[in-house]
Structure formats: C-alpha cells, structure tokens
Amino acid sequence: AALAENRADPTRLLQILIATQARLLWLPAPAITLIAARLGLSRARVEGVAGFYSFLYQSPVGRYRALFADNIIENMQGARALMALLCEKLGVAPGALSRGGAASVDYTSCIGMSDQGPSMLVNGRTLTALTPQRIEAIAALIQAEEPLERWPAEFFAVADNIRRRDMLLASRLAPGEAMRRAIALGPEALLAEVKTSNLRGRGGAGFSTAQKWAFCRAAEPPEGGGRVVVCNADEGEPGTFKDRVLLTHYADHVFEGMTLAAYALGASQGFLYLRGEYLYLRAHLEDVLARRRREGLLGCGILGADGFDFDIDIHLGAGAYVCGEETALIESLEGKRGTPRIRPPFPVTRGYLGQPTAVNNVETLALVTLIAAHGGDAFAKIGTPQSTGTKLLSISGDCAAPGVYEFPFGATIAEVLESCGARDVQAAQLGGAAGVTLAPAEFSRRIAFEDAPTAGALMIFDNSRDMFEVAHNFAHFFAHESCGFCTPCRVGTALLKDSLDKLGAGRGALPDLAEIDRLDRVLQRTSHCGLGQAAANPVLDGLKKFHSAYAMRARRPDFQPAFSLDEALAPARALTGRDDAFAHFAEGEE
Ligand code: SF4
C-alpha cells in the first residue's frame, strides 16, 4: 500500500519507508527487500536511506515509542528526570525495548517545543508541558496499551505563544489577495517588487531573495523538466519553533508565497519539506492545500492566468537535522540520504532532479505574500537599510514569557530580553546551537544581518546556569547529527563530545582546553558543510566568554587520561576471580 500510495516512484523512497514503518512499527529486512525490488533499486541503496534517518528503525521498537527532546532548555526544565521516571514506571532502560515489546524510551534532538517543554514524541505525536503527574498517567496508558486516539486531548495541545506581533503576525490577508495583485502586475513586476523590498532569506544565510529567484529564472531547465519551488520547513535548529506557528496559522501566507515564487520563476512544481517532528501539522496543511485547489489558487490555470500551472506536494522528513541544509534537503526530496552536495552547481541552476530550484525558508515565503500584497516599498521602510522588514524570534529559557516574538530588524538584544521578561541574564544563545553565545557586554548588539544575524532562535540563560553544560549539550547534538560524509566533522564532532564528556566527568586537565580549541578550529576550517563548520561555535564562544566554567573543570594542570585504567580492568578481575590490592593500581600509578 505504501508503494501504491507513492506511485512506486523511487524519488519517493523516504515517503515509502515512512509509510511502511507507520504500518509495521519498524522496517524488517523482508520489507526493505520488497521495496528495493519494486522500485528497481539495490537493497543497499534502500538500506542506506533507512539507516540515515533517525526516525526510521531497522530493528524492533516498542509499540509505544517515546522520544524525549534532548534540548538544553528542556533539560533545564527537568526533562531528564521525567525520562527517568517514565523508564522506571515502564521498567525499561533508555534505548532498550521493554519485555513484551510494549514500550521503548529514548532521546531525540529538539522537537520544536522548547517554549512549552518538557516535551516528547510518542509514535510521532507531540506531547507538551510534561509533568511528573502527566508522565505517571502516560505510563499507565502505555501499560494498558490504550490507543493514542483515546489519550486525553490536552496531552497533545500545542500552544502558539505568540507574544509580539508586527507586520507579519498582525497581517490579515484573504487567500489569493496577494496572488491577484501579482497576476495583474505580471511576473517581471513581481520580481521587481521583491527586489525593491530588499528581502533577505530568513533561514540564516540572508541571501537576497530577488537575486536567488533571478538566478533560478535565468537558468535553463533540462529537456522535459521545469523549475521547482521548495519551502524548507525543516526547522531543526535547537530552540527554534517560529515556523511551527507560521505553518499552524499562516499556512495560506506560506503556500501563497510559494505560488508567487512559482509565478515569478515560471515553475510548475512545488514541495514543502516538513520536518518529521511536525507530523501533527501534516493533516492541517493538506487541508489548506485542498481548499486552495478548490478555490483555484493551485492547479491548472491559477486564477484564470493562462498557462500558470502549479501545485505543491508535502514531503515528510524523518529526524535528520542536516536536511535543513538546502542541498541535503534536495537529496532527501529525491529519496536519498540527506548528504549535502558539493557546490557549485547551486540548486538555482541544478537542484531537484537536475532542475533549477529555488529553496526558501517558511518565513521568507510568508513575507513574500506581504510584499506582493502591499508592495516592496512599504516593506523596505521597516527595519534597517541592509536588513529590511521584521524577524520572528523563538524565545525560550529563563524568561517570564517564552514564545514567538516579531521585531523589526534593528532591535537590540537588550530590548528583546526586556520584552520577554528576562532577568539576571548571563548569556543569550542567538541562532540556536549553530549560532553565537552573547555575553551581557554584547546585549547592545542589534538583530540584523549586518550585526547579530539569526535564523530566529534565542535561548536565555540566567546567572544560575552552567555555561559549560550548555556547550556540552550542543556538542552532543552535533555529534549525533553529523551526517558522517566528511572526516573532519564525523570524527571532529565525536572527539569534541568526548573531550567535553571528559571535562564534565572531572577528568579534564588544562591541556584539554588547548586541544578543544585546536579541534574547534579544524572543524570550522575543514568541514564540508555548515553543520560541521558551526559545530565548534558554542565551545569557542564558551572558552572565550565563560572561561571559568571550563577552567574549573580542568582541575589538574598536567595530563589526565580520558578513562580509568583501573576501572577498565574490572572485567579481567571478575574473570580471574582476583580482587585483592595487588590486582588494582594504587593512587597515581595508572
Ligand atoms: Fe556531513 Fe558534517 Fe560533513 Fe556536513 S560537515 S557533510 S554534516 S559530516
């Protein structure tokens, strides 16, 4: 059935695997063999894809699969203790399968709920605002094998937490309003409006949207192909959740932005790549797409414009952070492992299946709809000359009101912290794990591409927090999410994690700090993509700005081994049945 639903199309391999697993709980070897045979692919190729995505399993998992968000903010809110409580109630160890196969409990990376954590996924469904009482209730429901549909609805409630609105979040546009104006103007004039607006991509890099579209429009599609518009809704940066709110309440803005992009580029095919963690949004998004088709806003001859045919498919991700990188996302859309491509060629000239492809962020596309409706001039009047318009921020951590805030570009970090009720702030992590750690002396910096750029996450840490543990959590995140394609990142992120584990365990020495610094620079300079290049950022910032948090862990000035030789010999002692004083190393002898 999964094959039939996806037209046995090899480019839909990831969707086929997701749908197969939804029926079978995991992907047994015969299912992989069958899929490979029916798609005409090698078994190794299918297995390679299944093995790449952390939400796909090739060995049995629980009929109830609980995945806690391993996010520094949610850990601060007690997520680890809640996970231990659930494991205890279910009698299962983290990462293991309970007797009888009813349950498995494990960690996953941030699931986009750090404004309302601790949170987790159970069989892909999102549960928020977890408390010990709620965990006990969940354990009882799992033990009774109660279907998720019968669990209390409030367990699955996701709050919007919109705290500050500006031009985007306050906008009220009827579906099709911007599109009608654009069609009256024509594609060249629409592109000119986007250029006038000076809109820059909100995914982090800040590339000019008009320039990206102009490159894509100028690129010649291969024979029989066309141009493609992709909305990157794979917001996987820890601490980011503003796209979740846009997709919930402004889906029409986003889809209309994609349609406008298609109109400007002459594209007929569109994809929205939705992160697997937002599975709960899929039905809602499909409903919006279906309504837009009925209203003539998608499909053939959109709004009567001759020859303007465009439609949008939703593709689900499966728990791979690296797929937020646009070339990795395109690989994933093509049904492959999400390995970033070597550039050039850039996607605008050779992207999805070799066709010119414009990949834009959710927020960027929603803003395109405002620009088409109100004009580029109105947009350019807001913000700063180099960073026009507004920026959505996902604010979490030590503040009175975590949630989504929309500020004009140019707002200072201090203004933002004041607005969300943050007090005694020790550090603000701007841009998620891959971003920059700002100390109080930097709070006068402005949120803008020319000063403090961000894709939108702002995590707040007050004076009670240990900044070493913040970087330690991020190091684990990058080691887990490295796609393994290039050696500096594959090995470097693992070494960095191990070094911080060593310091965290109290085995560090001063030379370790120098070694970490050296490793960070290797990662920055030699990694193939942004993930590896950014993986060192939090530790480098931490060493520079919060050095004492690291130095206090490096107790010994000289070399200290990463493990205890005496402890490592325990199995040998057990085997030989000898555990006297001579079977141990004396203090300082190792
Ligand atoms: Fe993969 Fe890391 Fe290399 Fe990027 S830097 S390609 S994530 S291994």
Boltz pocket constraint, residues with backbone or C-beta under 6 A from the ligand:
constraints:
  - pocket:
      binder: B
      contacts: [[A, 322], [A, 339], [A, 340], [A, 481], [A, 482], [A, 483], [A, 484], [A, 485], [A, 486], [A, 487], [A, 489], [A, 490], [A, 527], [A, 528], [A, 529], [A, 530], [A, 531], [A, 532], [A, 533]]
      max_distance: 6.0
